[in-house]
Amino acid sequence: MGPDDYDRIPETVPPLTVGDDVDFAAVELGERIGTGGDADVYRATVTHRGDAYPVAVKQPRFEGTIQERAVEEFESEAETWARLDDHDNVVTVYAWGTEPLPWLALEYMDGGTLATMLGDLDLPEALWLAGRIAEGVRHGHRHGVAHLDLKPTNLLLRETGPGTWDYPKVSDWGLAKLLLRHSNSVEGLSPTYAAPEQFDSETFGSADDLTDVYQLGAVVYALLTGEPPFTGPSAAVMRSVLQDTPEPPSAVDPSLPPAVDEVVTTALAKRKDDRYEGVLPFRKALDRLFESVVDAERGASGAVAAPADDPFASAATATAGGHEPSPESTDSAASMDRDTGDDGDGLVTRRRALGVLGVGVVGAGGWLATTDRSGDRTDSAGMPGDDTATPQPTATRTVTPTATRTPTASPTETSTGTAPGISGDEVDNATQDALLQLVEPAATITVGPGGRLQFDPETLAVSQGDVVEWAFDTGGHNVSGHPDANEDVSLPAGAAPFASYDASGDDVDHLSTREAGDSYRHQFEVTGDYTYVCVPHASSGMIGRITVR
């Protein structure tokens, strides 16, 4: 069979031509097809020269009154995205505006999001998709724009028809940062795909284009194994991102070749210096691995050309150390582009891929469904649906994992899976407190409401792993769950003491208090009954109780 007889790899899918004069009055909104913590997405129709075209309209959701500065930033971010959408792997922005509320009209992505495909693809298709997503991200870097919020729900697909793979495009350029700055919700932040520097810039440096390398590595990990590198409650995931080494993909899914591990874990290095030098080297490693996979499958199928002695060796060897010779790049102060060199031999174009694919490759057909890819498809927007939940993949491979991953130890324990070069001391109490501030609390307790000496509510029930917040309505109070601070304090066996003040020394019953407007959070990781107090006012009955189920 000749290489042109294999046509799983699609041609590029251009956006529809809907005209240059789209305004909100010309957009006919239809059903809401997506919602998340930061925006609603509607399927809409735009009429151009007598023809109706589908578009996706995204309306960001802001808390409270929209300030003029937020509107200006929205327009700036929309303009940034529009400057990038001339690339085949970037979702097109047709138009945007701020009246009656901020809105964007976007390319309608009828294939859904990558979140519906996690763990549900054959290896060649997964690697090909990952490489094309990397191309879209690299395009942003070449224009000085880092995405910083790569996750499956921001990676969208266009249908290409039976027999070919769906075509991926990158969405949500810049909007995540804007929405997080102007919303009280943290649902837009995705700890499972965030890089260490996004939680601890003092230790790991500021977020930049190499943050996208890590996030893309986490996406590829999930695409191959069915789940991100770390799972569990948000605070536990954040600690693992900072401290722990993920299981190699082939340990999670033994059907994956070991060469996958080197390619993916290099991108997931804790420190930026240990990752690929840019998205381009990562994309080249993915494409080499793609070619090695299809060469091996071609050999196994009895195709004419024989594979190399070890077709995976070249892909793994090329990634050893995580760095390739860096292409020429522009000044980093002017652009975040670290990989402006030309594609060289790494790009898997349709023609080149057709030349290496053999009859042994069996790609998934690109027909998506919300819960079962073999069933009916569910249309999706040009933007993600619910960003807050980790999708549950529908597996097609029979997998017997060889290891069970635990997100992290409890806060008082030392993790046994700490990454090389990262000591437990580097993630100090201040960092832990900062991490908890990024987590949506399961419940909030008001301290001293209206000047009264009490906690409101005085009793509370939460689930294991939940974060509870104490909001200080009046000053002069504290929160202490330290048994040495007061005789009324009691904790379940194995539970770590907690307090809104520094209780690391001998003086744990002191009167250090918080001011009105302050807050304190604690994550409860041990089940049982807790009794805590306000130390200065415990004798006046300022005692609270929490049951952790």
C-alpha positions in Angstrom: 0.0 0.0 0.0 1.4 3.4 -1.0 1.7 6.2 1.5 -1.0 8.3 -0.2 -3.5 5.5 0.6 -3.4 6.6 4.2 -5.3 9.8 4.9 -5.9 10.0 8.6 -4.0 13.3 8.9 -6.4 16.1 7.8 -5.8 19.1 5.7 -5.8 22.4 7.6 -9.2 23.7 8.5 -9.6 27.4 7.8 -12.2 29.5 9.6 -15.5 30.4 7.9 -15.7 33.8 6.1 -18.3 35.8 8.0 -17.4 39.3 6.9 -15.5 42.1 8.6 -18.6 44.1 9.8 -19.8 41.8 12.6 -21.4 43.7 15.5 -23.4 42.5 18.5 -26.7 43.6 16.9 -26.0 41.4 13.9 -25.4 38.3 16.1 -28.4 36.1 16.7 -27.7 34.3 20.0 -28.9 30.8 20.3 -28.6 28.2 23.1 -26.0 28.4 25.8 -23.6 25.6 25.0 -20.9 26.2 27.6 -20.4 27.7 31.0 -17.6 27.9 33.4 -16.4 29.9 36.4 -15.5 32.9 34.2 -17.7 33.0 31.2 -20.8 31.8 29.3 -20.6 30.6 25.7 -23.5 30.7 23.2 -24.0 29.1 19.8 -24.9 32.1 17.6 -25.5 32.9 13.9 -24.2 35.6 11.8 -25.6 36.4 8.3 -23.2 37.4 5.6 -24.3 38.1 2.0 -27.5 36.2 2.6 -25.8 33.1 4.1 -26.0 32.2 7.8 -22.8 31.1 9.5 -22.4 29.5 13.0 -20.2 31.4 15.4 -19.5 31.0 19.2 -20.1 34.1 21.3 -18.2 34.2 24.6 -19.4 36.7 27.3 -17.0 36.9 30.2 -18.6 37.0 33.6 -17.3 39.7 35.9 -18.2 40.0 39.6 -20.0 43.2 40.5 -19.8 46.4 38.5 -17.4 46.3 35.5 -14.8 48.9 36.0 -13.5 51.0 33.1 -10.1 49.6 33.5 -11.4 46.1 33.2 -13.1 47.0 30.0 -9.9 48.5 28.6 -8.0 45.4 29.5 -10.6 43.2 27.9 -10.2 45.1 24.6 -6.4 44.9 24.8 -6.5 41.2 25.4 -9.0 40.7 22.6 -6.7 42.6 20.2 -3.8 40.5 21.3 -5.7 37.3 20.5 -6.9 38.7 17.1 -3.2 39.4 16.2 -2.5 35.7 16.6 -5.4 34.2 14.8 -3.8 34.1 11.4 -2.3 30.7 12.3 -4.0 27.4 11.4 -3.8 26.2 15.1 -5.3 29.3 16.7 -9.1 29.9 17.1 -10.2 32.8 15.0 -11.6 36.0 16.6 -14.2 37.4 14.2 -15.1 40.5 16.3 -15.4 41.8 19.8 -17.1 44.6 21.7 -18.0 46.0 25.1 -21.7 46.9 24.6 -24.0 45.9 26.1 -21.4 43.8 27.9 -18.0 42.5 26.9 -18.3 39.9 24.2 -16.3 38.0 21.5 -17.5 36.3 18.4 -15.3 33.3 17.7 -14.8 30.5 15.2 -17.3 27.8 16.0 -15.4 24.7 16.9 -17.8 21.8 16.2 -15.5 19.1 17.4 -15.6 20.0 21.1 -12.7 20.2 23.4 -9.7 18.0 24.0 -11.2 17.3 27.5 -13.5 14.7 25.8 -10.5 12.8 24.3 -8.2 12.2 27.3 -7.0 8.6 27.3 -9.3 7.8 24.4 -7.0 8.0 21.4 -4.5 5.8 19.8 -0.9 6.9 20.3 -0.2 8.3 16.8 -3.3 10.5 16.9 -2.5 11.8 20.4 1.1 12.7 19.4 0.0 14.3 16.2 -2.6 16.4 18.0 0.0 17.4 20.6 2.4 18.5 18.0 -0.1 20.7 16.2 -1.2 22.3 19.5 2.5 23.1 20.1 2.6 24.8 16.7 -0.2 27.1 17.8 1.4 27.9 21.1 4.7 28.5 19.4 3.0 31.0 17.1 2.0 33.0 20.1 5.6 32.9 21.4 6.9 34.2 18.1 4.7 37.2 18.6 5.8 37.7 22.3 2.6 36.2 23.8 2.7 33.4 26.3 -0.7 31.6 26.9 -0.2 30.6 30.6 -3.5 28.8 30.8 -3.1 25.7 28.6 -5.6 23.0 29.6 -7.8 20.6 27.7 -10.9 22.8 27.8 -8.9 25.6 26.1 -7.8 23.3 23.3 -10.6 22.9 20.8 -11.3 20.9 17.7 -12.8 21.3 14.2 -14.4 18.2 12.6 -12.8 17.0 9.4 -15.2 14.3 8.4 -15.1 10.5 8.6 -11.7 8.8 8.3 -9.6 11.8 9.4 -8.5 13.1 12.7 -10.1 16.3 14.1 -8.0 19.5 13.7 -6.9 21.2 16.9 -6.7 24.9 17.7 -5.7 26.9 20.8 -8.3 29.2 22.4 -8.5 31.7 25.3 -5.4 33.8 24.6 -4.8 36.3 27.4 -8.4 36.2 28.7 -7.7 33.9 31.7 -5.3 36.4 33.3 -7.8 39.2 32.8 -10.7 37.3 34.2 -8.8 36.1 37.3 -7.8 39.7 38.1 -11.3 41.0 37.9 -13.3 38.1 39.4 -13.7 36.9 42.9 -13.8 33.3 41.6 -10.7 31.2 41.2 -12.4 28.5 39.2 -10.6 29.7 36.0 -7.3 28.6 37.6 -6.5 25.0 36.9 -4.0 23.6 39.4 -3.8 20.3 37.6 -2.3 22.0 34.6 -0.4 24.9 36.2 3.4 25.1 36.5 5.4 25.4 39.7 6.3 29.0 39.0 2.6 29.9 38.9 2.3 29.0 42.6 5.8 30.0 43.9 7.5 32.6 41.7 10.1 33.3 44.5 11.5 29.8 44.2 10.8 29.0 40.6 10.9 32.3 38.8 8.1 34.2 37.0 5.7 32.7 34.5 6.8 33.0 30.9 6.9 31.0 27.7 8.5 28.1 29.5 5.4 27.9 31.7 3.6 27.0 28.5 6.1 24.2 27.9 5.2 22.7 31.3 1.5 23.2 30.8 1.6 21.6 27.4 3.5 18.7 28.9 0.7 18.2 31.5 -1.8 18.3 28.7 0.1 15.6 26.7 0.4 13.5 29.9 -3.4 13.7 30.3 -4.0 13.0 26.6 -1.9 9.8 26.8 -2.9 8.5 30.2 -6.4 9.8 30.7 -5.6 12.1 33.7 -3.2 14.9 34.5 0.1 14.3 36.3 -1.5 15.0 39.7 -5.1 14.6 40.9 -7.0 15.2 44.1 -8.1 18.3 46.1 -6.8 21.5 44.7 -4.5 22.3 47.6 -3.0 18.8 47.5 -2.4 19.1 43.7 -0.7 22.4 44.2 1.7 20.9 46.7 2.4 18.0 44.4 3.1 20.4 41.5 5.7 22.1 43.7 7.2 19.0 45.4 6.4 15.7 43.7 7.6 13.8 40.7 4.7 12.4 38.6 4.6 8.7 37.7 6.0 8.2 34.2 3.2 7.8 31.6 4.2 4.3 30.8 3.8 3.3 34.5 0.2 4.6 34.4 -0.5 3.0 31.0 1.8 0.1 30.3 0.7 0.1 26.7 2.7 3.2 26.1 6.3 2.8 25.0 9.0 4.0 27.5 10.3 6.6 25.0 7.1 8.6 25.8 8.3 9.1 29.4 11.5 11.0 28.4 9.7 13.3 26.0 6.9 14.2 28.5 8.7 14.3 31.8 11.3 16.7 30.3 8.6 19.2 29.7 7.3 18.6 33.3 10.6 19.5 35.0 10.0 21.6 38.1 12.7 24.1 37.3 12.5 25.9 34.0 16.2 25.4 33.2 15.6 21.6 33.1 12.7 21.8 30.6 13.0 22.2 26.8 14.4 25.5 25.8 11.2 26.4 24.1 8.0 25.0 22.6 9.8 24.2 19.3 12.2 21.6 20.7 9.3 20.0 22.5 7.3 19.9 19.3 10.2 18.4 17.4 10.5 15.7 20.1 6.8 14.9 19.8 7.0 14.7 16.1 10.1 12.4 16.2 8.2 10.2 18.6 5.2 10.2 16.3 7.4 9.0 13.4 9.0 6.4 15.5 5.6 5.1 16.6 4.3 4.8 13.1 7.5 3.3 11.8 7.3 0.6 14.5 3.7 -0.1 13.8 4.4 -0.2 10.1 7.1 -2.8 10.7 4.8 -4.8 12.9 2.2 -4.8 10.2 4.6 -6.3 7.6 5.0 -3.1 5.5 7.7 -3.0 2.9 10.1 -0.7 4.8 11.8 -2.2 7.8 12.0 -0.1 11.0 15.2 0.8 12.6 16.7 -1.5 15.2 15.1 0.6 17.9 12.8 3.1 16.4 12.1 4.7 19.8 15.7 5.2 20.6 16.2 8.3 18.4 13.2 10.0 19.9 14.3 9.4 23.5 18.0 10.2 22.8 17.1 13.4 21.2 15.4 14.6 24.3 18.0 13.5 26.8 18.9 16.4 29.0 15.9 18.3 27.8 17.7 20.7 25.5 18.6 20.8 21.8 20.8 23.4 20.2 18.7 26.6 20.5 17.7 28.2 17.2 18.4 31.9 16.8 16.1 33.9 18.9 15.1 37.5 19.3 15.9 39.5 22.4 13.8 38.1 25.3 13.0 41.6 26.4 11.2 42.3 23.2 9.7 38.9 22.7 9.2 35.7 24.7 10.0 33.7 21.6 12.8 31.2 22.4 12.4 29.2 19.2 12.2 31.4 16.2 14.3 29.2 14.0 12.7 27.5 11.1 11.1 24.1 11.4 13.9 22.1 10.0 13.3 18.4 9.9 11.0 18.2 12.9 7.7 19.3 11.3 5.2 16.6 10.5 3.3 18.1 7.6 0.5 16.2 6.0 2.7 15.1 3.0 5.6 14.1 5.2 3.4 12.1 7.6 1.7 10.3 4.7 5.2 9.1 3.7 5.9 7.5 7.1 2.4 6.2 8.1 1.7 2.6 7.4 -1.2 0.2 7.5 -0.5 -0.6 11.1 -1.8 2.7 12.4 -5.4 2.6 13.6 -6.4 6.2 14.5 -9.5 7.1 16.3 -12.0 8.4 13.8 -12.4 11.9 15.2 -16.1 11.4 16.0 -16.6 12.9 19.5 -19.2 12.5 22.1 -19.6 14.0 25.5 -19.4 10.6 27.3 -18.9 8.0 24.6 -17.0 8.7 21.4 -18.8 5.8 19.7 -22.2 7.4 20.2 -23.8 10.6 19.0 -21.7 13.8 19.0 -22.6 16.7 21.2 -21.9 20.1 19.6 -19.5 22.3 21.5 -18.6 25.9 21.2 -15.6 27.7 20.1 -14.8 28.0 23.8 -14.8 25.6 26.8 -17.7 24.4 28.8 -17.4 23.8 32.5 -13.8 24.5 33.5 -14.2 23.5 37.1 -14.4 19.7 36.8 -11.8 17.2 35.7 -13.3 15.3 32.8 -13.8 11.6 33.2 -12.4 9.9 30.1 -14.0 6.9 28.3 -11.1 4.5 27.9 -10.6 2.4 24.8 -7.4 0.7 25.9 -7.3 -2.0 28.5 -4.9 -0.7 31.0 -3.5 -2.3 34.2 -1.7 0.4 36.0 1.4 -0.6 37.9 1.3 2.2 40.4 -1.3 4.2 42.3 -0.5 7.9 42.5 -1.2 9.8 45.7 -1.3 13.5 45.2 0.8 14.4 48.3 1.3 13.7 51.9 -0.5 15.7 54.6 1.0 19.2 55.4 3.0 17.9 58.3 4.5 15.0 56.5 7.5 15.0 54.2 6.7 13.8 50.8 8.6 10.7 49.6 8.2 11.7 46.0 9.9 15.1 46.1 11.4 16.1 42.9 15.2 16.3 42.6 16.5 19.7 43.6 13.4 20.7 45.5 13.6 20.4 49.3 10.5 20.3 51.5 11.8 23.4 53.3 11.4 25.4 50.0 7.7 25.1 50.3 7.3 26.9 53.6 4.3 27.8 55.6 4.0 31.1 53.8 3.8 29.3 50.5 1.3 26.9 51.8 -0.9 29.8 53.0 -0.5 31.4 49.6 -1.6 28.1 47.9 -4.7 27.9 50.1 -5.7 31.4 49.0 -6.1 30.1 45.5 -8.6 27.4 46.5 -12.3 28.0 46.6 -13.2 27.3 50.3 -15.9 24.7 51.0 -17.3 26.9 53.8 -16.7 30.3 55.4 -16.9 31.0 59.1 -17.4 34.6 60.2 -15.2 35.5 63.2 -16.8 38.0 65.7 -19.8 38.9 63.6 -21.1 42.3 64.5 -18.7 42.5 67.4 -20.1 39.3 69.1 -17.8 36.9 70.8 -18.6 33.9 68.6 -17.9 32.0 65.4 -20.7 31.9 62.9 -21.6 29.2 62.3 -20.4 27.7 65.6 -20.7 24.1 64.2 -19.9 23.0 60.7 -19.6 19.7 58.7 -17.3 19.4 55.7 -15.6 16.7 53.7 -12.1 15.3 53.9 -9.8 17.5 51.9 -12.0 20.6 52.1 -10.6 24.1 52.8 -12.4 26.2 55.4 -12.0 30.0 55.6 -12.4 32.1 58.7 -13.3 35.7 57.8 -12.6 38.3 60.5 -15.6 40.6 60.7 -14.1 42.4 63.7 -10.5 42.6 65.0 -9.0 41.4 68.2 -9.7 37.7 67.6 -7.7 34.6 66.4 -8.4 31.0 65.5 -6.5 28.2 67.3 -6.8 24.5 66.8 -3.7 23.8 68.8 -4.3 21.6 71.9 -1.5 23.4 73.8 -3.3 26.7 73.4 -6.4 26.0 75.3 -7.9 23.0 77.2 -11.0 23.1 75.1 -9.2 22.4 71.9 -9.4 18.8 70.6 -8.4 17.2 67.4 -8.8 13.7 65.9 -5.8 11.4 66.2 -3.2 12.2 63.6 -4.6 15.6 62.7 -2.1 18.5 62.5 -2.6 21.5 64.8 -3.6 24.7 63.1 -3.8 28.4 64.0 -4.2 31.8 62.5 -0.9 32.9 64.1 2.6 31.4 64.2 2.3 28.4 66.5 5.6 26.9 65.7 7.2 28.0 69.0 6.6 27.2 72.6 4.3 30.1 73.1 1.2 28.7 71.4 -1.4 30.3 73.8 -0.4 33.9 73.1 -2.9 36.6 72.2 -1.8 37.4 68.7 -4.9 38.5 66.9 -6.1 39.5 63.4 -7.6 42.7 62.2 -11.1 43.2 60.7 -11.1 42.2 57.0 -8.4 39.5 57.5 -9.0 35.9 56.6 -7.4 32.6 57.5 -7.7 29.2 55.8 -7.0 25.6 56.7 -7.4 22.4 54.8 -8.8 19.4 56.8 -7.1 16.2 55.7 -8.0 13.9 58.7 -11.6 12.9 59.4 -13.1 13.3 62.8 -14.3 16.0 65.2 -12.4 19.2 65.8 -12.9 21.8 68.5 -11.1 25.1 68.1 -11.1 28.4 70.0 -10.4 32.1 69.9 -7.6 32.1 72.5 -8.4 35.6 74.0 -12.1 34.9 74.3 -12.3 31.1 74.9 -13.3 31.7 78.5 -16.2 33.8 77.2 -17.4 30.8 75.1 -15.9 31.7 71.7 -15.5 28.1 70.7 -16.2 26.4 67.3 -16.6 22.8 66.2 -16.0 21.2 62.8 -16.8 17.6 61.8 -14.8 16.3 58.9 -16.4 13.3 57.1 
